[in-house]
């Protein structure tokens, strides 16, 4: 019996980097799906915020006088308040203004320019400057509640 000649161990051919293994294709597909879903969600959130802004601005644009604008702001804030607390839209007077101040850094509705919401919708004349200040405060509160 003749002995077999010994040979060195040969390494196999290294796999090519292209095309990738199936696991890499699955990972790439998962990344694409997640990125698409995140982009769609961000776009939907942006569209919702723009629609909320448009609703507020359109309601004020259709109100003719400053008193009607105050009434429109009050109505929109009451709608938004229902999202936070079911019975909030039925609050009246100072109780309503204190509710609007909840979570604010300072009480702008019960002691500041926001007091106009209490009776501004029923006044025969409301100064345009007062209405403009209230618009900024009410818009911020409305957006915060509608985003929640």
Phi, psi and omega in degrees: 000128182265135180290145178283140179290138179278139179235154177294153176286129179260131176286147177288166179291132179295138180294146180289150180283342177233134358283149181295161178292159182304327179298323178292324177295319178296318178297316178299316178298319179295319179296317179297317180296314180296316179297320178295315180296318178295319177296319179296318180294318178296320179293320178295320178295318179295318178296320179296315180296319179295322178294321178294316177298317181296320179299314180296311183294321179293321179297320179286328179292327180279345177279128186282299185269162176301325178296321177292326176294320177297317178297320179294319178297319179298317179297315180295320179294324178292322176298315180292327181295329178298332178291329182274317182213131188301322183264008185294331183287350179261001178289150182229158171058223183296329178298319178295317181293321177295322177297320178296329181283344182302128178084358178274149179295329176217153184284089182274341181270317184278335181235348185252213183295341181289349178299340178300333178296333182296316183225001184298330180288345182253355179285145176290327180229132174232132180294138181297326179295317178299319181295321180294319178295316179297323181301316180296316181294313183294323180296317179298315180295318180299313180296320180296318181288324182287335177283332184293000000 
